Amino acid sequence: MALDNLLARNRAWSARVSEQDPHFFDRLAKIQTPAYYWIGCSDSRVPSNQILDLAPGEVFTHRNVANLLPPGDLNSLSTLQFAVDVLGVRHVMIVGHYGCSGIRASLEGARLGLVDTWLGHVQDVQVRHHKLLSELPHPARVDRLCELNVAEQFMNVCRTHIVNDAWKSGKQLAVHGLIYALEDGLLREMGLSAGNAGEAEQSYQEFIERAAGCQDRASSSSHEAHVSCSHASCSAGLPV
């Protein structure tokens, strides 16, 4: 059987976990009460539990190509509603990553097949922020679009009736936008965090202003220079 090796690894993992914690699977089977909901990319190099160093059952996860939550997508919206209303998560995290293949394909206009329709949502972000992107060299443009995509999905989440109804009811729910770097395994805050609609709009506008500020400083520097600022891609040492 083609999966014999994987099934053997599963048995070994189950035995190892049971030896370390004999009641682990009993507890896991009885209840699911994660505090965190992760909306991330399907990229196999970006697994939520390992990155957060959390055990199974501690983070509820939804993943798709380019970590999107577009308005009207029943799959992602249903998962968000289940996380907020049924599981009662306290934190919703939209997590992008630098070097995302879906973002790159959208930016370069690559034809990949059916997924091109899905990536049209990324192209909408690209068009909306054309000025911020057009002045950058290509590698930095990809990473800036990864960040801008997180910012737009952050706002998509914050504008849903699901999240707004939770806030209006007094539920303690925070929404965050973060970005992950494959090169060092670190999550980076982007200044995108909100516990109500007003905070969401403010943090989004401040993020866009910081991104524009990076562009202005970069235009007065040499093309080889790296700009030092609080903006995520700049603090990661990426050219802007």
N, C-alpha and C positions, 0 to 999 in steps of 0.2 A: 504493500500500500504506500502511496506517495507521501502520506502524512505520518508514517510510522515514527520518524525521528521526532516530529513535533509532539506526538502523543506520548512518547517516552519522556521527553523533556517536561511535559505537563505532569506526568506521574511523579517524576523526581521533584518537581517544584512543590506539588501538593504534600509529598512526604516530608520535604524539608521544612515547609511552613508548619505542618502539624507537629513536627518534632520540636520546633522552637516555641510554638504556642498551641498547645493541644486543643484549646477552645476557640481558635480563630475562626474556623469555618462555621461552627455553631452560631457564633455571634453574627457573622456576616449574613447567614441565611435568615435570621430572625428580623432584622431591621435595616433600613437604609435611611440615614439621617445626615447626609453631607451638608456642610456649611457653605460649600463652594460649588459654583457652576462655571465650567470652563467652556467657552466657545472658541475653538481653535481650528487650525488647518489640519487637513488629513495627512499631511506630510509625515511619513513614517519616522522621521528623525525628531519629531516634536510630541512626545508622549506626555500627557498631563501629569499622571501620577508620579512618574520618575522625576520629572523636572521639579515638581513641588515637594518631592520626597514624602509623599503621602501614601498610605496603605489603601488597598481596595475598599470602597465604601465611603471614602472621605472626600471625594470630588466627583460630582456628576458632570458628564462630558458630552458635548456635541461637537462633531468635527465635520468639516466639508472643505472642498477645494477653496483656498484663499480666505478662510475664516469669515464667511459672509452671513449676515442676517438681514436679507432684503425684505422690505415690506411686502406682505402678501405670500411669503413662502411658508406654506402650512407645516412643512417638516420642522424647520427651525423654530417657528413660532409655537408650535405644539410642545416642543421640548422645553422652550423657555417657560411656557405656562405651567408645565408639569413641575419644573424646577422651583418656580416661585410659589405657586399655589398649593401644590401637593407635597413636595418635599420640604418646602419652607427654607430654601437656601438663604443665607445672609449676604452673600457676595456673588455677583455676576461678573465674570472676567472675560473680556474680549481680547484674545491673545494672538497677535500676528507674529511673523518671524521674518528677519532679514533674509534676502535671497530667495523669497517664495517663488516657486516655478510658475504658479498660476498668475501671480502679479507680473512676472517677467514676460510671460506669454501674452498677456493682455497689452502690456506696454509696447511690445515689439510687433503686435498684430499677427502673431503666429496662429496658424490654423491647426487645431488639435482634434476637431470633430464636434460631437454633441456638446462637450464641455464649453465650447466657445459661447454658447447661449448663456450659460451660467456666468461665465467671465465677463459678459456684458455689463454686469453690475460693477465690476472693477473699472471697466472703461468709462462708466458714468462718473466714478470718482476722479479718474484721469482728466476727463473733460472739465469737471467742476474746478479742478485745481491746475488747469493747464499752465497758468502763469508761474506758479510755484515750481512746476516741474520742468518747464521748457528751457530754463537758463542753466540747468544742472548738466554735468557730464553724465554719460549713460549709467555707469555703476551706481553713482549716487542717486540718480533718478529712480532706479528700481527700489532702492532702500527707502527713499523718501515716499514713494507711492505705497510701500508696505506700511509706513507710519500713517499716512493720510487715510489709507483704507481702514486701519484700526479706528481712527478718529470718526470716520463716517459710520462704521458699524456700531461704535459706541453710541452715537446719536440715534441710530436706528433702534437700538435696544431701549434707550431712554425715552423715546417717543412712542413706544408701544402702549396700548391700553393696559396690557398686562402689568408693566412696571409702574405706570402712572396710577393705576388703581391700587397697587400695593402701597405706593407712597401716600396716596390720599387716605388710605385706611389706617395709616400710622405704622405700617410694617417697617421694621428695621432692615432695609435692603440698600446695599451700595452697589453701584456699577462702576467698573474700572476698565481702562484700556491699557494694555501692556504690550511690550514687544520683546521677542526672544532672539538671542544671537547664537547661531549654531557654533560659531568660532570659539566661544568661551562657556557656553551652557548657562548664561545668566539671563534672567528676566530683567527688563528695564522699565521703570515707571515712566509714564509719558505726561504726567500732570493731568491725566484724564480720570477723574473720580467724582462721583456724585451720589448724594443721598436724597435729592429731590430734583425737580425739573429745572429750577433756577440754577442750581449748581452745575447741572449738566450743560446748559447753554453757556454759562460763564467759562467752565473749564475747556469747552470746545473752542470758543472764541480766543481764549488765551493761548491755546495750543497753536492755532492757525497764525496768530500774531507772532509767536516765537519762531515758527517756521519761516515766516516772511522776514523776520529780523535776521535769521541765519543767512538768508539769501542776500540781504543788503550788505551784511558784513563780508560775505564771501566775494561779492562783486568788487569790493575795494581791496581784496587780497590777491595774491598770485594764485593761478589755477592749481598749483601744487600744494598750497597751504591748507591746513586743517583749521577749522574754526572752533574755538573753545567756548561752549555755552551749555546751558542746561538742556537743550533740545536733545532728544534721545540719540539720534544718529550722530550728532556732533560729539556728544560725550562718549560715544563708542569709538571715536577717532575716525569716522568716515568722512571722506571729502564731501563738501557741499558746494 
